[in-house]
């Protein structure tokens, strides 16, 4: 089988779609299938659309897919959807293009059930679709073997990381995160317009093992993201052994976060929930399901869809 991913991954911190393709490429090649990132060959079996727009790393846009399908009608199209407009403070009007792409796909895979419901209800869509929650690379994101459970003589280290500086990633909470017993570590691109709390440590965007090393040195993972279709950051935090605080209205993020931490609303509520976790810290750590969070579980679920689509192609 030859599979074309429309996005060519890069070895840097560049969002969840990039990491997804990295993990899937590795998994598919391990099964002795071929992976390409262009439509130069005439024998592509499955086109896997990550983003229908053209960009430096996503050179196979929707018009190229449509043109290839016209020339090679037996090719099957899978569309992975991890975007919407309401996750941004300033919408980029991506939804009409996503809906157009969904309508030419043989199957649409949403990165959360929340996102699937959002699109099907808003646009009254009848699709062949499913949802698959993402997973992270456990070679990079794994827990410490000697986790400390005594916090009486030091500050609690709370960490979050975001490649995007979009305000709805949670800066409303992050910029106010001041308490004497807390050290706040932010990894990524801090929003220029947001004030920085006095107790913050800013670290430039990191990825892979370097990011994992930072996360493992912390105690609690925090995500205040809003309307998140289904991100990677909270997966990576929890996979490093950190119980999670996640904000009400987080969208698809809740489908994983709810299993490994507590939801909060405003800042005072966050501090209350932090105290609840710290009072039962070992119990929360012991409750983390690392296999569920891993990319292998995710890749297996995606591959089952790819295989089903491919087998249907060859039965025609």
Number of C-alpha atoms within 10 A of each C-alpha: 15 17 25 23 25 27 27 19 19 12 10 12 16 16 15 18 20 19 24 20 20 17 19 20 21 12 17 18 11 10 9 10 12 15 18 17 18 20 18 10 10 10 13 21 21 23 26 22 25 22 24 25 17 15 11 8 13 20 19 25 18 20 13 16 21 15 11 18 16 11 10 14 10 16 22 22 26 23 23 26 26 21 20 20 15 16 19 16 12 11 11 10 11 13 16 12 13 21 15 12 23 24 15 17 20 16 20 24 23 25 22 26 18 20 23 22 15 15 17 14 11 8 12 10 14 9 14 12 17 15 19 17 24 27 25 30 21 20 11 17 26 23 22 14 8 6 15 10 12 10 12 8 7 10 14 19 17 23 25 23 28 25 19 15 16 17 18 20 24 20 21 16 19 23 16 14 20 17 14 9 14 15 20 25 22 20 21 19 16 24 15 8 9 14 13 18 14 14 15 18 13 15 15 12 19 18 19 18 15 12 19 22 17 16 30 22 17 21 25 25 26 29 25 26 25 22 22 24 25 28 22 19 20 28 27 27 30 28 28 27 29 31 30 29 25 27 25 17 16 24 20 23 29 24 14 18 21 13 14 20 26 20 20 19 14 12 16 10 13 21 15 11 19 23 12 13 20 18 11 11 19 15 12 19 22 11 13 20 14 18 14 17 23 21 23 19 16 20 23 14 15 19 14 11 17 22 13 11 19 20 11 11 14 10 6 6
